[in-house]
Structure formats: C-alpha cells, structure tokens
Amino acid sequence: MERLLPMSPDHDPNGGNSSSPGGGQTGKEQQAAGVGILLQIMMLVLSFVLGHVLRRHKFYYLPEASASLLIGLIVGGLANVSDTETSIRTWFNFHEEFFFLFLLPPIIFQSGFSLSPKPFFSNFGAIVTFAILGTFIASVVTGVLVYLGGVMFLMYKLPFVECLMFGALISATDPVTVLSIFQELGTDVNLYALVFGESVLNDAMAISLYRTMSLVRQNASSGQNFFMVIVRFLETFVGSMSAGVGVGFISALLFKYAGLDIDNLQNLECCLFVLFPYFSYMLAEGLGLSGIVSILFTGMVMKHYTYSNLSENSQRFVSAFFHLISSLAETFIFIYMGFDIAMEQHSWSHVGFIFFSILFIGVARAANVFSCAYLVNLTRPATRKIPAKHQKALWYSGLRGAMAFALALQSVHDLPEGHGQTIFTATTAIVVLTVLLIGGSTGTMLEALQVVGDAHEVSLVEHNFQNSEGNHSYVAPSYDEDSSSGNKIKMKLKEFHKSTASFTALDRNYLTPFFTSQNGDEDDDFDEPMPTSRRGGFRH
C-alpha cells in the first residue's frame, strides 16, 4: 500500500532522518502528495459535472463511467508526456489491495442495500446458474480458445494453465455503465435483476477461479483440482452468504434492543450502522471467504430488518451516506483506472493476442449466456422463460471493468516476465473498448431489442411485483394456475409457489417481528421497486 499513502515526515528514502522543519526531501514529498490529491479532486469534480451535463441532455453515447475513464486516460496521457515528477505519478498507481479493501466494499453494500429483493430472489436460481456455471463455462471456453490460438500460431502462445487464468480474470463482468442506462431508459425488472445479480456474484466466482488456477500453476497439481474449484466456490459462497446474513441479523438485534434511537445517541447509531458492513466484509476476507458476497447479503438483510430499527433522522443519513460513498468510489475507480492505464508500461508487440482475445471472449460470453438460459428455460413454464431478446441483452451487457483490471494487474506479479504483461495489456485494451463502445451503444441496443419500456409500463411491472405476495416468477400478463393440465411439472410448480408463499409468511409472521420493532405490515415500504443504479443519480 506504500504507493498510495503519503510517506511519513520522518522517512528518508536514503535511510536518514529528514524531519527538520521545512526539510528538503520531506517537503518535496508532501508537496507532491498535495499536487497528486489536488489532481484527483479536480478530476472527480470534472467527472461529476460532465456526467450531470450528459445525463441532463440524455446523451447516452457517453455514459458517466465512460466519461470518467476518458478523463483519467486524457489526464494520464498528458502526465505521461510531460515532465511530471515521479513522486506525483505514484499517487495514481492502481493498487489492487486499495481497490479490493477500500473502493469495492461501499459499492457492493450500496448495491445490496438499494436492491429490490423480490425481482432478485424470484430469479435467484437463474442468477446463480449464470454466475457459477456460466462463469465457469466462459472461463474454460476463453482459456481453451486462447490456448488453441497460440498452438495454431494465431497469437502469442501461453501455457494452458496461464490461459485458464486469463480466462478466469477476463470473465468478471462489470456492467456499471449498462445498468445505469437500464435504469434511465426503464427496462424489465427481471432483466435488470439478472444482469445485476450475475455481475455481483460472478466477481466472486472469477476471483475463486483465478486463485485456484494460480495455485494449480504453482504446485503443478493433478487435474482433480479443476473439480475442486467448484466445490471450493460453493463452500465459499455458502460460507460468505451465511456470514453476511449473520452479521445483518446481529445488527438488527443490536439496534432493536440497544435503545440507540434517542436524540443524543443518533451519532453513535449512525457510526455503528456504517461499521457493520465493513465488519462483514473484513470478517469474510479474514476467514478466506468472499467479502463481496458477504457484504452484498449484509446490505440486503440490513435494509430489510436493521434499517427499520433506526430513527428517522438516522435512516435519512445512512441512505444518503452510502449513496454518496458508492458514487464517489465508482467515479474514482474509473478515473483511477484510466489514469493508470495511460501511465503503465504496456506490451503492445502482441496485437494479435489482443485482437483474438476480444473475439474469443465474445464467443465465450455467448456460450455462457445461451447455454445457461437454455438450461434455465428447461425448468420453467412458458410464462417464466427468459425471452430471446433478454438473452441477447445479457450477452451484450458483459463488458469488463475494474475487477478484471485489478486481477490482470495482479497477474503481472503472479506470472513470469512477459506473460503477465501480455495478459495485462490485453485486459487493458478489452476494458477500454468494452466500456467505451458497449457502454456508449447500450441505449441503441436496448431500443433495437425492444426491451425498453416507458415509465408507465415499468411502474405497472413494479406494482405487480409489490402486490404478488410470494409469486416468485416472471411477471406475465396472463398466468392462470387454474388452467393447469394437471401434469407433474405444473403440480411441482404449484408446490414451489406455495413454498415461496410460505417463506413470505414466515418472514412476515416470525422473522420481521423478531428482528424489527414493527409488526411486519410495513416491510414493503422499505423495498424500492426498482434497484437504484449502481452509478446512482439516475432516479428522478
């Protein structure tokens, strides 16, 4: 982390002590730190102002995330060709630990905190299928194609395990830009839930796959580890989800019985509420689990149960606070990433590797989405099948972002000289192209696929979700259970609907009264019908 933090006033890189008042070296370092932070603040201000202007004029060809990335690229390029001091440049180095420990947690928590649970859990089976099986398919297909491309001399040749590592890191989707456009234009809540849920959960799968392949490479282990990666991920997912839900329930009981909702303790109430998400994230990371999954479910549980135990002033504060922090973190990530892309040393000698990698990840994404959608549709009745236009939107929305970039930067240290640099350069090109091109053309894609609905249609869908107690299914204009032909599949579906209804009853009759100070009749008041965009600020 030393690249990100200012050096101590007593620190002298030459081994001496230069803590004298106005000392030369220390003074220059502090000045460089000030200039670096000033540039970061200026870019943040410019990004927010530009984003507001673009949003106000409904200019979808340059979304906020793309604009932030471009600002970072431009400023980084100018700094790279100028005589900027090295000490100033060090303040813009993208450090993966800083990304994972400080920038990512508030974004994921806000995602879970603002998520409408009904569309998410009604599609939870499909989301898990896309996130686990789909990410595994995409990783393997990408790795195999990259390896075969090297064998056929189409591109730079990498060892097979390193190809699988590249496939794992590049399979982490980050459709921040796409989701913001989804929110603005008003798309189907089920499509939004599928894209959002897959993007959050497949990050954990991609990290698990990457780390496992790295261990396989280091230990030269037998092929049984390729099976163990699935078992390991399932253990990690269940453990992380349990940790997140457990922390959320503990926070709900604390705020229910601690009596912190009086005027002179509201500051303490807000401080504790802010600390619990970080506690959940760091607990999971400390146990070797996934902090992303843990803090996501903590956010969902805390919104459903803990939030109602807060005083009204505290509710307003924590909602505004996490919205603010997540917006700052996301904007900073894209600026941070753009600047570092411009400043890093890249290996552009293997252009063929970059070109064919872009083609291969498109093929792998198609294999992921369409095969998983086929499997999901096999188990669903006609009214709940994922339409072909939604499948195409899912395929198109698989752009790459900061997660892939952070893992690629880590691969520079994990892989031999040259291999990691090649992977990092290819990932950089893929991130820039997908964020700018896919992000900018998302609005056109949604209109072409006819998945854009007007505000009235979207509100009707949201109303149906809020009033369909326990009906965990796709919203359809006509779904009459009485018209069932009586076959076994439809009977099982009826039993499934009854079980989901009974879980809703369990939540309303037992969980909500136990964990909250209200009777459960108002629990839907805290469920936003449409998830707030991960970019924030798109709700009017």
Backbone torsions as a table, in degrees:
resi	resn	phi	psi	omega
1	MET	NA	-1.9	-173.5
2	GLU	-66.5	-17.3	178.8
3	ARG	-74.7	-17.2	-173.4
4	LEU	-103.0	-23.1	-173.0
5	LEU	-102.5	142.9	178.3
6	PRO	-64.2	146.3	-177.6
7	MET	-74.3	148.9	-178.8
8	SER	-62.6	145.1	178.2
9	PRO	-59.2	-23.9	-178.9
10	ASP	-90.6	1.3	-173.5
11	HIS	-91.2	132.7	175.5
12	ASP	-124.9	118.8	-178.8
13	PRO	-59.6	-18.7	179.1
14	ASN	-89.9	4.8	176.1
15	GLY	96.5	-9.4	-178.7
16	GLY	-92.0	-169.8	179.6
17	ASN	-119.8	113.8	-176.6
18	SER	-116.0	47.5	-176.7
19	SER	-90.7	12.0	179.5
20	SER	-65.9	148.3	-178.1
21	PRO	-55.9	126.6	179.4
22	GLY	67.4	21.8	-180.0
23	GLY	-52.6	145.9	-171.7
24	GLY	-61.9	-60.7	-173.4
25	GLN	-65.5	-45.0	-179.4
26	THR	-64.2	-40.2	178.0
27	GLY	-61.4	-40.3	178.7
28	LYS	-66.3	-38.7	179.3
29	GLU	-65.6	-41.5	179.0
30	GLN	-66.7	-37.9	177.4
31	GLN	-64.9	-42.3	177.8
32	ALA	-62.7	-40.4	178.0
33	ALA	-62.2	-42.0	179.0
34	GLY	-63.5	-42.1	178.6
35	VAL	-65.1	-41.7	179.4
36	GLY	-62.2	-45.4	179.4
37	ILE	-66.6	-38.1	177.6
38	LEU	-60.4	-42.9	178.1
39	LEU	-63.3	-40.0	178.4
40	GLN	-62.8	-44.0	179.6
41	ILE	-64.5	-41.7	179.4
42	MET	-61.9	-41.5	179.4
43	MET	-68.4	-36.3	176.1
44	LEU	-62.6	-47.2	179.2
45	VAL	-60.0	-46.3	-179.7
46	LEU	-62.1	-40.3	-179.4
47	SER	-64.9	-44.4	179.6
48	PHE	-65.5	-42.4	179.9
49	VAL	-65.4	-45.2	179.4
50	LEU	-64.2	-41.0	177.6
51	GLY	-61.1	-40.3	178.5
52	HIS	-64.4	-42.8	179.5
53	VAL	-62.9	-44.8	-179.9
54	LEU	-63.7	-42.2	-178.9
55	ARG	-67.4	-39.5	-178.6
56	ARG	-65.2	-34.9	180.0
57	HIS	-94.5	9.4	177.1
58	LYS	52.2	43.8	178.3
59	PHE	-93.4	92.5	-173.7
60	TYR	-81.3	-9.0	-177.1
61	TYR	-75.1	-11.6	175.9
62	LEU	-138.0	82.6	179.5
63	PRO	-64.8	169.6	-175.8
64	GLU	-60.8	-41.9	-179.5
65	ALA	-62.8	-42.9	178.5
66	SER	-64.5	-39.7	178.9
67	ALA	-64.0	-41.2	178.9
68	SER	-63.9	-42.3	178.4
69	LEU	-62.6	-42.3	179.3
70	LEU	-64.2	-40.9	178.5
71	ILE	-60.5	-44.8	177.8
72	GLY	-62.1	-41.8	179.6
73	LEU	-63.8	-43.5	-177.3
74	ILE	-66.7	-48.8	-179.2
75	VAL	-65.2	-40.0	177.6
76	GLY	-63.7	-39.8	177.8
77	GLY	-64.4	-40.9	177.4
78	LEU	-64.8	-40.8	178.7
79	ALA	-67.1	-30.4	-176.9
80	ASN	-72.4	-34.3	-178.5
81	VAL	-91.7	-9.1	179.7
82	SER	-91.6	-177.6	179.5
83	ASP	-95.2	34.1	-179.2
84	THR	-60.2	138.0	-177.7
85	GLU	-66.7	147.1	179.3
86	THR	-60.3	-35.5	-178.3
87	SER	-65.0	-27.9	176.2
88	ILE	-76.9	-40.1	-179.0
89	ARG	-62.2	-32.1	-177.7
90	THR	-62.4	-21.0	179.2
91	TRP	-75.5	-6.6	-179.4
92	PHE	-113.8	4.9	178.0
93	ASN	-65.7	128.2	178.7
94	PHE	-76.6	112.5	-180.0
95	HIS	-107.2	121.9	-174.9
96	GLU	-61.4	-32.6	178.6
97	GLU	-66.8	-40.9	177.2
98	PHE	-62.1	-39.2	179.0
99	PHE	-64.7	-50.3	-174.7
100	PHE	-71.4	-33.6	-173.2
101	LEU	-93.7	-24.7	-173.7
102	PHE	-121.1	-38.9	-175.8
103	LEU	-88.2	-36.7	-175.1
104	LEU	-73.8	-42.8	-175.2
105	PRO	-54.7	-48.1	-179.2
106	PRO	-64.7	-29.9	179.2
107	ILE	-68.1	-46.4	-178.4
108	ILE	-68.1	-40.4	179.2
109	PHE	-62.3	-44.8	178.7
110	GLN	-62.0	-34.3	177.4
111	SER	-61.5	-47.9	178.3
112	GLY	-70.4	-35.4	-176.8
113	PHE	-68.7	-34.7	-177.8
114	SER	-96.1	-0.1	-174.9
115	LEU	-76.3	135.7	171.0
116	SER	-79.1	116.1	-170.7
117	PRO	-69.1	-27.4	-174.4
118	LYS	-65.5	-50.3	175.8
119	PRO	-62.8	-34.3	-178.5
120	PHE	-65.8	-51.2	-175.5
121	PHE	-77.9	-23.5	175.2
122	SER	-68.0	-24.1	178.0
123	ASN	-112.5	19.5	-172.7
124	PHE	-62.9	-40.1	178.2
125	GLY	-60.1	-44.0	178.6
126	ALA	-67.2	-39.4	-179.9
127	ILE	-62.1	-45.9	179.4
128	VAL	-64.3	-37.5	178.1
129	THR	-62.6	-47.3	178.6
130	PHE	-65.3	-40.6	-173.5
131	ALA	-73.6	-39.1	-176.1
132	ILE	-92.2	-66.0	-177.5
133	LEU	-66.1	-43.1	-177.9
134	GLY	-64.1	-43.2	178.8
135	THR	-65.5	-37.9	176.9
136	PHE	-63.1	-44.3	178.3
137	ILE	-61.4	-46.8	-178.7
138	ALA	-62.2	-40.1	-179.8
139	SER	-64.9	-47.2	-177.7
140	VAL	-67.1	-44.5	-179.3
141	VAL	-61.7	-44.9	178.6
142	THR	-61.8	-47.0	-179.3
143	GLY	-60.9	-43.9	-179.6
144	VAL	-65.8	-43.7	-179.6
145	LEU	-65.2	-40.2	177.9
146	VAL	-64.2	-39.8	178.6
147	TYR	-65.5	-45.4	179.3
148	LEU	-65.3	-35.9	176.2
149	GLY	-62.1	-37.0	176.2
150	GLY	-69.3	-40.0	179.2
151	VAL	-63.4	-37.0	-178.6
152	MET	-86.8	8.5	176.9
153	PHE	62.6	26.8	174.4
154	LEU	-81.9	-22.6	-174.3
155	MET	-155.2	176.0	-179.8
156	TYR	-61.3	130.2	-174.8
157	LYS	-87.7	129.7	175.4
158	LEU	-119.5	154.0	172.6
159	PRO	-58.7	155.2	-172.5
160	PHE	-60.6	-43.7	-178.6
161	VAL	-64.9	-37.5	177.7
162	GLU	-68.7	-32.2	173.4
163	CYS	-63.7	-39.9	177.5
164	LEU	-67.5	-35.3	175.0
165	MET	-62.6	-42.6	177.1
166	PHE	-63.5	-42.1	177.4
167	GLY	-61.9	-36.4	179.9
168	ALA	-68.2	-47.0	-176.1
169	LEU	-70.8	-33.2	-177.0
170	ILE	-82.0	-8.3	178.9
171	SER	-84.5	-4.9	178.5
172	ALA	-78.8	107.8	-179.4
173	THR	-86.8	152.5	-177.8
174	ASP	-144.8	70.7	-172.3
175	PRO	-83.1	50.3	177.8
176	VAL	-59.0	-46.6	-178.7
177	THR	-63.6	-44.0	-178.5
178	VAL	-63.2	-44.1	-177.8
179	LEU	-64.5	-36.1	178.2
180	SER	-63.9	-38.0	177.3
181	ILE	-71.1	-39.0	175.1
182	PHE	-54.0	-46.2	-177.5
183	GLN	-65.1	-42.2	-176.1
184	GLU	-68.5	-43.8	-174.9
185	LEU	-84.2	-18.3	178.1
186	GLY	81.4	79.1	178.1
187	THR	-101.9	173.4	-179.2
188	ASP	-59.3	136.2	-176.9
189	VAL	-65.4	-28.5	177.6
190	ASN	-68.8	-41.7	176.8
191	LEU	-63.7	-42.9	177.6
192	TYR	-59.5	-45.9	-178.2
193	ALA	-63.7	-39.0	179.6
194	LEU	-65.4	-47.3	-179.0
195	VAL	-65.2	-45.1	-178.8
196	PHE	-65.1	-49.9	-177.0
197	GLY	-62.4	-42.0	179.1
198	GLU	-63.9	-41.7	-175.8
199	SER	-65.8	-33.7	-179.8
200	VAL	-76.2	-47.2	-175.0
201	LEU	-77.0	-29.5	-178.2
202	ASN	-74.5	-16.4	172.6
203	ASP	-61.5	-44.7	178.9
204	ALA	-64.3	-39.5	179.0
205	MET	-65.8	-42.1	-179.6
206	ALA	-64.2	-42.9	177.9
207	ILE	-62.3	-43.8	179.8
208	SER	-63.0	-43.6	178.3
209	LEU	-63.0	-44.9	-178.9
210	TYR	-61.3	-47.5	-178.6
211	ARG	-65.1	-37.7	179.6
212	THR	-67.7	-43.8	177.9
213	MET	-63.8	-34.3	177.1
214	SER	-65.0	-40.4	177.3
215	LEU	-66.9	-40.0	177.8
216	VAL	-60.7	-41.5	179.7
217	ARG	-65.5	-42.2	-177.7
218	GLN	-69.0	-38.8	-175.0
219	ASN	-95.0	-8.3	-176.5
220	ALA	50.7	46.7	-173.8
221	SER	-76.8	171.3	179.7
222	SER	-76.2	172.5	-174.7
223	GLY	-68.2	-11.3	-178.4
224	GLN	-64.3	-21.5	179.1
225	ASN	-67.0	-23.0	177.8
226	PHE	-69.2	-28.5	173.0
227	PHE	-79.6	-35.9	-177.6
228	MET	-66.7	-20.9	-179.7
229	VAL	-64.2	-37.0	178.0
230	ILE	-68.0	-45.1	179.1
231	VAL	-61.7	-42.9	179.9
232	ARG	-62.8	-41.6	-180.0
233	PHE	-65.9	-42.0	178.9
234	LEU	-61.9	-41.2	175.9
235	GLU	-61.8	-44.2	-179.8
236	THR	-64.1	-42.4	-177.5
237	PHE	-65.6	-48.7	-178.9
238	VAL	-64.2	-43.4	179.1
239	GLY	-64.2	-41.9	179.9
240	SER	-66.7	-43.3	178.3
241	MET	-62.2	-41.6	178.9
242	SER	-64.0	-42.2	178.3
243	ALA	-63.1	-43.9	180.0
244	GLY	-64.7	-45.1	179.0
245	VAL	-65.5	-40.4	179.5
246	GLY	-62.4	-44.4	178.1
247	VAL	-63.5	-39.6	178.3
248	GLY	-62.4	-43.2	178.6
249	PHE	-65.9	-40.2	178.5
250	ILE	-61.7	-42.6	179.1
251	SER	-64.1	-37.1	179.2
252	ALA	-63.6	-44.2	179.4
253	LEU	-66.2	-38.4	179.6
254	LEU	-61.4	-48.7	-177.6
255	PHE	-72.8	-21.7	177.9
256	LYS	-74.2	-41.1	-171.1
257	TYR	-106.4	-11.6	-176.0
258	ALA	-79.3	-15.6	178.8
259	GLY	65.1	46.9	-177.9
260	LEU	-94.7	2.0	-173.1
261	ASP	-90.1	22.6	174.5
262	ILE	-94.0	161.7	-167.8
263	ASP	-55.8	-45.9	-172.9
264	ASN	-80.9	0.2	178.6
265	LEU	-116.9	8.5	-177.6
266	GLN	-66.5	-31.7	176.5
267	ASN	-63.1	-43.8	177.0
268	LEU	-64.2	-39.8	179.9
269	GLU	-59.9	-45.8	-179.6
270	CYS	-67.6	-40.5	179.7
271	CYS	-61.5	-44.0	179.8
272	LEU	-65.1	-41.1	-179.1
273	PHE	-63.0	-38.0	-179.8
274	VAL	-70.6	-31.9	-176.4
275	LEU	-76.3	-29.9	-175.5
276	PHE	-60.4	-42.6	177.4
277	PRO	-60.0	-42.9	178.1
278	TYR	-66.0	-35.3	175.8
279	PHE	-60.5	-43.7	179.1
280	SER	-62.9	-45.3	-178.3
281	TYR	-63.5	-47.4	-177.4
282	MET	-72.0	-30.9	175.6
283	LEU	-61.8	-46.7	179.8
284	ALA	-64.6	-43.8	179.0
285	GLU	-63.4	-39.2	178.9
286	GLY	-66.0	-29.1	179.4
287	LEU	-89.1	4.3	-178.9
288	GLY	77.7	20.3	179.6
289	LEU	-101.3	-166.9	-179.4
290	SER	-100.0	111.8	177.1
291	GLY	-66.0	-29.0	179.7
292	ILE	-62.3	-50.4	-179.7
293	VAL	-65.7	-41.0	-177.9
294	SER	-61.5	-50.2	-176.3
295	ILE	-71.6	-26.8	175.2
296	LEU	-62.5	-49.2	-179.0
297	PHE	-72.9	-28.8	172.8
298	THR	-62.1	-42.7	177.9
299	GLY	-61.5	-41.5	180.0
300	MET	-66.7	-43.3	-179.2
301	VAL	-69.4	-41.7	-179.0
302	MET	-66.2	-34.5	177.4
303	LYS	-69.0	-38.9	-175.1
304	HIS	-76.8	-35.0	-174.6
305	TYR	-116.6	-54.5	-173.0
306	THR	-66.6	-38.9	-174.5
307	TYR	-56.6	-39.1	-177.8
308	SER	-72.8	-13.9	177.7
309	ASN	-87.2	-3.8	178.8
310	LEU	-85.5	159.0	172.0
311	SER	-71.2	162.9	-176.8
312	GLU	-61.7	-40.3	178.9
313	ASN	-64.0	-41.0	179.3
314	SER	-67.9	-36.7	176.9
315	GLN	-60.1	-45.7	179.0
316	ARG	-63.9	-39.7	-177.5
317	PHE	-67.0	-50.0	-174.8
318	VAL	-67.2	-34.5	176.9
319	SER	-63.2	-47.0	179.4
320	ALA	-67.9	-36.5	-176.7
321	PHE	-64.8	-50.5	-177.1
322	PHE	-70.1	-31.8	174.4
323	HIS	-63.4	-42.4	179.5
324	LEU	-65.9	-49.1	-176.4
325	ILE	-63.7	-42.4	-178.6
326	SER	-67.6	-37.4	177.9
327	SER	-64.9	-43.5	177.6
328	LEU	-62.2	-45.0	-177.5
329	ALA	-63.2	-44.3	-178.3
330	GLU	-66.5	-43.1	178.7
331	THR	-63.5	-42.6	-179.1
332	PHE	-65.3	-36.7	-179.9
333	ILE	-59.2	-46.1	-177.3
334	PHE	-70.6	-37.5	174.6
335	ILE	-63.9	-48.0	-179.5
336	TYR	-56.1	-45.7	-178.2
337	MET	-69.0	-43.5	179.4
338	GLY	-62.0	-43.0	179.4
339	PHE	-63.5	-43.1	-177.9
340	ASP	-68.5	-35.0	176.7
341	ILE	-59.8	-42.2	-179.1
342	ALA	-70.7	-28.2	-174.5
343	MET	-91.4	-25.7	-174.8
344	GLU	-71.4	156.4	173.0
345	GLN	-83.7	124.8	-176.8
346	HIS	-115.5	155.8	179.4
347	SER	-105.1	86.1	-176.4
348	TRP	-86.7	8.7	-178.3
349	SER	-73.9	-18.0	-177.7
350	HIS	-109.0	66.8	-179.2
351	VAL	-65.5	-34.3	178.6
352	GLY	-61.1	-36.3	178.0
353	PHE	-62.9	-40.9	-179.9
354	ILE	-67.1	-47.3	-176.5
355	PHE	-61.4	-50.9	-177.8
356	PHE	-71.4	-28.5	176.1
357	SER	-63.2	-40.1	177.9
358	ILE	-62.4	-42.6	177.3
359	LEU	-64.7	-41.6	-175.4
360	PHE	-69.0	-36.4	180.0
361	ILE	-71.6	-27.2	173.6
362	GLY	-66.8	-41.8	176.8
363	VAL	-65.4	-43.3	-179.8
364	ALA	-65.3	-38.2	177.3
365	ARG	-63.0	-39.6	177.6
366	ALA	-64.8	-43.9	177.6
367	ALA	-61.3	-37.4	177.8
368	ASN	-63.7	-58.6	-170.5
369	VAL	-67.9	-51.0	-171.3
370	PHE	-73.7	-33.6	177.6
371	SER	-70.9	-42.1	179.3
372	CYS	-68.6	-38.6	177.2
373	ALA	-64.1	-36.7	177.1
374	TYR	-62.6	-43.9	179.1
375	LEU	-65.6	-41.8	179.2
376	VAL	-63.8	-42.6	-178.7
377	ASN	-67.1	-25.0	176.6
378	LEU	-63.3	-30.0	-175.6
379	THR	-98.1	1.3	-176.0
380	ARG	-113.2	148.4	173.0
381	PRO	-69.4	171.5	-173.8
382	ALA	-59.7	-33.9	-176.3
383	THR	-77.6	-9.8	-177.1
384	ARG	-114.8	4.0	-179.0
385	LYS	-66.9	148.9	176.7
386	ILE	-78.1	116.5	-176.9
387	PRO	-64.2	158.6	-179.2
388	ALA	-62.1	-36.2	-179.1
389	LYS	-69.0	-30.9	175.0
390	HIS	-70.5	-36.4	177.2
391	GLN	-63.8	-40.8	178.5
392	LYS	-65.9	-38.6	177.5
393	ALA	-65.5	-38.6	176.1
394	LEU	-62.0	-43.7	179.7
395	TRP	-62.8	-43.0	-176.3
396	TYR	-70.6	-29.0	-173.3
397	SER	-82.1	6.6	-176.7
398	GLY	-84.8	51.8	176.9
399	LEU	-76.1	160.4	-177.8
400	ARG	-105.2	150.3	-175.6
401	GLY	-143.9	-139.1	-170.7
402	ALA	-66.7	-32.8	-178.9
403	MET	-63.7	-48.5	177.8
404	ALA	-62.4	-39.8	-180.0
405	PHE	-63.5	-42.8	-179.6
406	ALA	-65.1	-42.0	178.8
407	LEU	-68.0	-36.6	177.6
408	ALA	-66.0	-38.2	177.0
409	LEU	-64.0	-35.8	176.9
410	GLN	-68.1	-32.5	-179.5
411	SER	-65.6	-24.7	176.6
412	VAL	-60.6	-35.5	178.4
413	HIS	-83.9	-28.0	-174.4
414	ASP	-82.9	-28.5	-172.8
415	LEU	-108.5	161.0	-178.1
416	PRO	-60.3	161.7	-179.4
417	GLU	-57.4	126.7	-179.7
418	GLY	103.6	-50.3	-178.6
419	HIS	-66.4	-51.7	179.8
420	GLY	-63.0	-37.8	179.5
421	GLN	-66.1	-37.9	177.4
422	THR	-64.6	-44.7	178.4
423	ILE	-62.7	-41.9	-179.0
424	PHE	-64.0	-42.8	179.5
425	THR	-64.5	-43.5	178.9
426	ALA	-63.3	-42.2	179.4
427	THR	-64.2	-40.7	177.7
428	THR	-58.7	-47.1	179.4
429	ALA	-63.0	-40.4	-179.8
430	ILE	-65.4	-42.0	179.6
431	VAL	-62.1	-48.1	-178.0
432	VAL	-63.1	-46.0	-177.7
433	LEU	-65.5	-44.5	-177.5
434	THR	-69.6	-41.1	-179.8
435	VAL	-65.3	-44.1	-176.6
436	LEU	-77.5	-47.7	-175.1
437	LEU	-78.4	-53.0	-179.4
438	ILE	-67.6	-43.2	178.8
439	GLY	-60.3	-40.6	-178.1
440	GLY	-74.0	-24.4	-177.6
441	SER	-102.5	8.5	-177.0
442	THR	-62.8	-43.9	-179.6
443	GLY	-59.5	-43.5	177.4
444	THR	-63.3	-40.1	179.4
445	MET	-63.2	-44.8	-179.2
446	LEU	-62.5	-39.9	178.8
447	GLU	-69.1	-38.4	179.4
448	ALA	-65.6	-37.4	179.6
449	LEU	-82.4	-6.7	178.8
450	GLN	58.6	44.9	175.9
451	VAL	-110.1	11.2	178.3
452	VAL	-94.6	126.9	177.7
453	GLY	-115.2	152.6	177.9
454	ASP	-75.0	172.6	-174.4
455	ALA	-61.0	-34.8	-178.5
456	HIS	-66.9	-43.5	179.9
457	GLU	-64.9	-41.6	179.7
458	VAL	-64.0	-40.9	-180.0
459	SER	-65.5	-33.2	176.5
460	LEU	-65.3	-41.3	177.7
461	VAL	-62.5	-44.7	178.8
462	GLU	-61.0	-40.8	-179.5
463	HIS	-63.6	-39.7	178.2
464	ASN	-63.0	-39.4	178.8
465	PHE	-64.3	-41.2	-176.1
466	GLN	-71.5	-26.7	-176.0
467	ASN	-101.0	-0.8	179.3
468	SER	-95.0	82.1	-177.4
469	GLU	-62.8	112.4	174.8
470	GLY	75.0	1.7	-179.9
471	ASN	-86.4	85.2	-175.5
472	HIS	-85.0	78.8	-178.1
473	SER	-150.6	170.4	172.4
474	TYR	-64.7	140.7	177.2
475	VAL	-73.7	123.9	-179.8
476	ALA	-131.2	149.5	-178.4
477	PRO	-64.8	-29.5	179.5
478	SER	-142.4	114.4	175.2
479	TYR	-141.7	96.9	-174.3
480	ASP	-105.2	108.8	-179.7
481	GLU	-64.7	-26.1	-178.2
482	ASP	-70.6	-16.2	-179.3
483	SER	-86.4	9.3	-179.5
484	SER	-63.1	139.8	-179.7
485	SER	-78.7	-6.3	176.7
486	GLY	90.4	6.3	179.6
487	ASN	-72.0	170.3	-172.9
488	LYS	-65.9	-37.8	-177.5
489	ILE	-62.6	-47.1	-179.1
490	LYS	-68.0	-31.0	175.4
491	MET	-65.0	-40.6	178.0
492	LYS	-65.8	-36.7	177.1
493	LEU	-63.7	-38.6	177.0
494	LYS	-62.7	-41.5	178.1
495	GLU	-63.5	-37.3	178.0
496	PHE	-63.3	-44.7	178.7
497	HIS	-61.7	-38.2	178.6
498	LYS	-66.0	-38.6	-179.1
499	SER	-67.8	-39.5	177.3
500	THR	-67.7	-36.0	176.4
501	ALA	-65.4	-37.4	179.1
502	SER	-68.8	-33.0	175.5
503	PHE	-66.1	-39.7	176.4
504	THR	-61.8	-40.9	177.3
505	ALA	-65.0	-39.3	177.2
506	LEU	-61.3	-42.8	179.1
507	ASP	-63.8	-45.3	-176.2
508	ARG	-71.8	-39.0	-173.4
509	ASN	-87.9	-25.3	-174.0
510	TYR	-124.4	-54.3	-173.7
511	LEU	-67.2	-49.2	-178.7
512	THR	-61.8	-47.0	176.8
513	PRO	-62.8	-31.8	-176.8
514	PHE	-75.4	-40.0	-173.8
515	PHE	-97.1	-11.2	-179.4
516	THR	-125.4	166.8	-179.8
517	SER	-95.2	11.6	177.4
518	GLN	-114.4	171.9	-172.8
519	ASN	-87.0	-0.7	177.0
520	GLY	95.1	-8.4	180.0
521	ASP	-75.5	-16.6	-176.2
522	GLU	-107.2	13.4	-173.0
523	ASP	-65.1	-28.8	-180.0
524	ASP	-74.0	-14.5	179.9
525	ASP	-65.5	-21.1	-176.9
526	PHE	-98.8	5.0	178.7
527	ASP	-101.3	108.6	177.3
528	GLU	-69.6	132.9	-175.6
529	PRO	-65.0	-31.1	178.7
530	MET	-124.7	127.9	-178.1
531	PRO	-58.2	137.0	175.3
532	THR	-65.5	137.7	-178.4
533	SER	-57.0	143.2	177.6
534	ARG	-65.4	-18.4	173.0
535	ARG	-84.4	-19.6	-178.0
536	GLY	70.2	167.0	170.8
537	GLY	76.4	3.0	-178.8
538	PHE	-97.3	-2.6	176.0
539	ARG	-86.9	137.6	-177.9
540	HIS	-112.9	NA	NA
